[in-house]
Each structure stands twice: as C-alpha cells, then as structure tokens.
C-alpha cells in the first residue's frame, strides 16, 4: 500500500513538473523574446486539470468498485441462505449494479468535460 501510494505521488509530481515544459515547447520561438518573462498560467491550469481528472476518475472508480463488491457479496450470501429466491435476488442485484455503474459513468463524463471542454482554459486565453 505504501509503495503504491508513493508511486502515485511521484507520478503526480512528475506530471506537474512536465506540464509547463509541454506547453512551452508548443509556443512559437519567435513570440518569446530573450529575457522576457514567461507566463506559466496556461501550464498550471492544464496541470491542475489533469490532476483533477485523475482524482475524479480514481475516486469514482474506487467507490463504485467497493459498492459493487459489497452488493455482490450480499447477493451471494442471500442466495446461499435461501436458494429458492435466486431469481428475485439476481434481478435486484442487477438493477443495483446498473445504478452503481452509472456513478462511474458520471465520473467519466465529468473528467472528459474537465479535460476537453474546460472553461478555465478559455479564461486564460488558450
């Protein structure tokens, strides 16, 4: 657990450090005069957007995964105790899993909006 957490933190730091370089590489060379101050606002907004997308997808999928696991565990326990009610339990479980899966899809939609239709990028002039 500790090793995984340290890898995630190091990866986030690595992405945040390379975002300004990626934006600076895309800027035309003629626009930047030597000695002129560099504006990293766009790079910071994009880096924070990538971080927000990662956190949204991570928490969204972890929460739905735990919820699905609990639902399946309860359903298998119920079928084990009362095998005659398997049809009703299966139907209820499938409806519940579909509802839980919709939460992961909502997290994906929010992540895609932040990634591709970010209103903050329009504010900083990209």
Residue, then its C-alpha position, 0 to 999 in steps of 0.5 A: x500500500x505504501x509503495x503504491x501510494x508513493x508511486x502515485x505521488x511521484x507520478x503526480x509530481x512528475x506530471x506537474x513538473x512536465x506540464x509547463x515544459x509541454x506547453x512551452x515547447x508548443x509556443x512559437x520561438x519567435x513570440x518569446x523574446x530573450x529575457x522576457x518573462x514567461x507566463x506559466x498560467x496556461x501550464x498550471x491550469x492544464x496541470x491542475x486539470x489533469x490532476x483533477x481528472x485523475x482524482x475524479x476518475x480514481x475516486x469514482x472508480x474506487x467507490x463504485x468498485x467497493x459498492x459493487x463488491x459489497x452488493x455482490x457479496x450480499x447477493x451471494x450470501x442471500x442466495x446461499x441462505x435461501x436458494x429458492x429466491x435466486x431469481x428475485x435476488x439476481x434481478x435486484x442485484x442487477x438493477x443495483x449494479x446498473x445504478x452503481x455503474x452509472x456513478x462511474x459513468x458520471x465520473x467519466x463524463x465529468x473528467x472528459x468535460x474537465x479535460x476537453x471542454x474546460x472553461x478555465x482554459x478559455x479564461x486564460x486565453x488558450 
